[in-house]
Amino acid sequence: MAIKPKEFEENLKALSDVVKKLEGNEISLTEAISAFEDGIGLYKACRKFLDEADEKIKILVESNELGELIEEDL
């Protein structure tokens, strides 16, 4: 299954569904391998989203008495 760009929450829900499916022990080995592959793709999509979000998040901090603001990485 090719992972299409989606909202983070959609990918996380789909990943949760894959995990439940694998934990259920009611699928064949072939289906389990396919589900595992899907899960890896979903994990990577979620991780990429989080990494990109982390880069965007900045904390504005007053740096001096003049009230100038600087950005610091979170």
N, C-alpha and C positions, 0 to 999 in steps of 0.2 A: 504494500500500500504506500503510495507516494504521499508524503505529508504536505498538505497545502497550507499556505500562510493563513492563520486564523487568529482570533483573539487568544490571548494567553489563557483565559479561563476555559475556553472551549478545548484547547489542547490539554490542559490539566485534567479536565473532566474525562476526556477520551483516554488519557493515560491511566487514570484511576479505573476506568472500565476495563482496560486491558489487564491491569493488575488483578482485579476481581475475577476476570475470566481465567487467568493463569492459576489463581489460588483455588479455583473451583474444582480442579482435578477431573473435570468432566469433558475434556477435549482430547483429541488425539495428539500424538507427538508432532505430527505434521502441522496441525492447527496451532499447537503451542509454540512451535518455532516461528511460524508466521506472525502470531500475536506478539511474540518477543521482539521480532524485527520491527513491527509497528510501534511497540513501546519504546524502543531505542530511538526511532525517528521522532516520536512525540517528545521524549525527554530532551533530545537535542534542540528541538524547536522551542521548548520552554526555557531551556538553559540560554539559548541565543537571545530570546526576548528579555530575560532577566539581566544578562550581561549588557545588552544595549540600554536597558532602563537604568542600570547602575551608572553607566557612563553619563547619562543625561542628568542624573540627580546631583544637585550641588546645594551646599548649605551657604547661605549668605551670612557673613559674620562681620560685625563692626570691628575694624582693624585698628582704629586709633581714635584719639580724642576728637578729631575733625569729623568723625562720623562717616568716613570713607568706608565703603564696603569692599570686601574681597570675597572671592569664591574659593571654597575648599572642597575637595572631593569628599564624598560621604564614605 
